[in-house]
Structure formats: C-alpha cells, structure tokens
Amino acid sequence: MKRFGIYPIIAIFTIFSTGCATDEYGNRRPMTEAEKGALIGAASGAVIGALAKKDKRSKGALIGAVGGGLAGAAVGSYMDSQKRDLEKVLASDVQAGAINIDKINQNNLLITMTSQTAFAFDSAEISTGFQSTMDKIANVLVRYGKTHLTIVGHTDNVGSHEYNQGLSERRSGAVMNYLRAQGVIPQRLVSLGRGETSPRASNATEEGRRLNRRVEIVVEPVVAEPQA
C-alpha cells in the first residue's frame, strides 16, 4: 500500500499532541475535550479510509458489482445528496444522541453509532430497540449503492486489550451482517475492529469512555477509473 496518503493524518495527530488551539485573536489556548475529540475522530476516519483502499483488481471488481463508478462533479453531488437523505430519515436519532453523521475527507461520510444505544453491555447483538434505526440507515445505503462501506468497532480502555479487540470486531461484524440482510451487497462491505486504539475522547472520564464505545460506518464513493 502506498504510504504518502498517511502523512496528512500524521499532521492531524501532531496538532492534537500539542494540545493547543487559537482564540479569535490568534492567541494559543488549551484545546477543549470536544475539539480534541473532533480531531481524533477526523484522524481515525482518515486512517480507516486509507486502509480501505482497494488494489486495482479488487477495485475493478467493486466497480463492476455496483454497476460502474462515479466520475467528476457527480461524486460530490452524490455524496451530498446521500448525507441529506441520511440526516432526514435519522433526524430523531441524531437529536436523541444515538447517531452522528459527519462529512470527512472531502467526499466521505462518517456515521457514528454509540454502543450505549446499539448494543447491550458486553454484547455484540444489536439491541432490538436500535433495529429500526439500522433499518433507516440500510434503506439509504441500499439506494445509494455506488459506495464502499467500512464498518469499524471501537471500545474504551476498560478490560484487557485482547478482549476489547475481540468485542470491537464482533460488534462491527454484527452491523455488517445486519446491512447484508437488508440488501447491501457483500462486495460493498468490510468490517474490522480497532479495540481501544482509536479513542475520540479521554478514557479518564465516564463521558469520554461513553464516546469511545462506538461503531462507525465510513461511506466512501466508488469512483470510476480514469480513462487511458
């Protein structure tokens, strides 16, 4: 895999590690937890996107499976329209704090669901009460079929690294299998777990740990190969 795409991500983490931002007058100040969380989340999403890139052969198979890739200005328009539709059908879920929908890396979307609402404690089975939310997500993702979906599980740092890694993998796998059952074709899906390694907030507080217990769906446009 080419490495040059990782350097902007390293730059984001460098900014985070300094722990500083600027106020309206340009003076340096400590970053808030929300700002740190936003940077971590953005960097995490960027890493996920980089890892999800396909080699030329598998990308060609994906383009064939979705009936051709997007090109030019159609990419941004397609993803913006998909984001609007997700926000519309999930408005009540967003308001309740069960789901976040963000745009990352220009044309990628990041759907974040909290384990508090999606899964019971220490369980990888999607909660019955969350299935209607999953149905809404799946309906939009099926309609916008020219995308690749990377589903990533995350945990806080309570418990062993090995256990958290396994739990994150089981939860992301459960979300992937649910989407498949709702009609998302397998070629569009990949799931993985990152355990406790990609926090979006500090694990020193309960609120931070709650934010870190999550499953993310990175939605990337399938872009047509440039003509030779």
N, C-alpha and C positions, 0 to 999 in steps of 0.2 A: 504494500500500500504506500502511496506517495506520502511523504511526511510534511511537505510545505504547508498544507492546509491546517496543520496543528498550531503554527506559530501565532496566529491571531488569538487562539484560545489561550495560549500561554500568556499573552499580553493581558487578557482579561484577568487571569489569576494573579498576575503581577500587580495590577491595580488593586485587586482585593487584598492582597497580602500587606499592602502599605496601610490599609485601614483608614484611608483619608479620602475626603471629597472636598468640594469647594462651596462656599456660600455665594449669595448673589453678588458679592463684591470681589469674588475671586480669591478669597482667603481660605486657606486649608482648614478643615474641621474634621473631627472623627465621623466615620460613616455610621448611619443608623443600622439597626439589625435588618430593617426592611430593605435598605439599599444593598447590604451585604448579601442578603438572600436573593435579591434580583440578579446580582452579578453571578452568584454561584449557579443559579438556575439557568442563566443565559449561557454560561460556560459549559454546564452539563449538557444542555441541549445541543450546543455546537459539537461537543465531543461525540455525542450519540449520532449526530448527522454524519460526522466524518467516518465513524466506524461502520455505518450502514451502507456506505457507498459500495456499488457492485463492480466486479470486474466486467470487462467488455462483453464477455459471453453471457454472463448471468443478467446483465443489464439488457441485453438484446432479447433474452427470453422474457423478461419482465415487460418490456415494451410490447412484445407480441401478445402477452397474456392480457394486457389492458386495452388492446386494440389500437396501439400507436401512442407515441408520446406527445407532450405539449411542446410548443415552439414559440419563440419570440414573446411579444406582448401578451399572448394568450396565457402564459404561465402565471404572471402576476394577477391578471383578471380572474383566472380560475380559482386561485388560492384565496383571493379576497372575497369572492362570492361564497366559497365554502366556509370561510370564517364567519361571514354574516349569517349564513344559514345555521351554523352551529350555535352562534350566540342567540339566535331567535328561538330555536327549539329548546335550548338549555338555559334560558333566562332565569327561570325559577331556581334551577340547580346552582347557577352561579351566585344568585342572590343569597341562597342558603349556605354558601361556602363549601358545597360538595365538589364543585368543578371550577377550574380556571382555564381560560382559553387565551393564549398569547401568540403573537407573531414573533418568530425568531429567524435570524439568518436570512433576512430579506423575504424569502418566499416560503419558508417552512412554518408550520403551526405546531404548537405545543399544547396538548390537552392534558391537564393535571387533575387527577382524582385523589382524594385523601383516603387513606386506609381506614380512617375512622368511620366513614360513610360506606365505603365499598366493601370492606371485609370486617368480620368479627375479629376480636382479639386473637392473635396467634393462629388465624385461619387463612387458608388460601381459597376458600369457597366464597364466591361473590354473594353478598348479602341479598336476600330476597327483596328487601326494600330498595335496593340500588339497581335492580334489573331493569326497571322502567327507564332509568337514566341511561343505562347501557344500550337499551333498545333505541333511544333517540340518537345516541352517538352512532350506532351501527347504521341506522337508516340514512344518515347524512353521508357516512363514509362509503356506503354502497352506491349512492347516487353520484358521488364524486370519485369515480373508480380509477382515475388516472393519477393515483398517488401510491407511494410506498409507506407502510406503517411500521415503525419500530416501537415496540412496547417494552417499557423498562420499569422494573420494580426497584424500589428503594426502601430502606429501613432506617430507624435511628440506630444508636450505638449500644442499646441495652441488649445484653446477651452476647454470645460468642460471635466472632466474625463468621465462622463457618455456618452457624445456624442462621444468621441474618442473611447470608448469601443465598442459602437454600430457600428461605422464605420468600425473598425477593424474586427468585426465579419461578417459584410455584405460583405466586400471585400474577406475575406478568404472563405466565403460561395460561392461567385461568382466563384472563382478559382476552388473550389471543384466541383461545378456543371458543369463547363466547361470540366473538366477532365472526369467526368462521361459521358458527352455527346460524348466524343471522345473515349469511350470504356474502361475506367478504372473501374473495378468492384467496387460497393459500399463498399464491405467488406474491401477493402484496404484503405478506405478514412475516415479521420476525420478532421473537421475544428474547429478552435477556434480563439478567438481574445484576444490579450493582451493589446490593447489600447496603452497607453503611458508608461506602466510599465516596458518595457524591451528595453530601448534605447541602441543603439550601439555606439552613439557619443553624445556629449554635445548638449543640446537643446538651448544653449546660442547663437549659430550662425545659419545662414540660411543653411550653408553647413551641419552642424550637424543635423538640423531638416530634411533636404532632405534625409540624410542617414537613419534617424529613420522612415521615411514614407516608409514602405516596406511590402511585403508579402513573407513569407518563406515557402518552402516545405522541410520538414525533411523526408528523404528517408531512412527507416530502413529495413534491411534484415529480412525476415521471416525465423527464424531458427527452425529446426526440434527439437522436444522434444527428450531428451536423452533416449536411450533405457534402460528399467529397468533391 
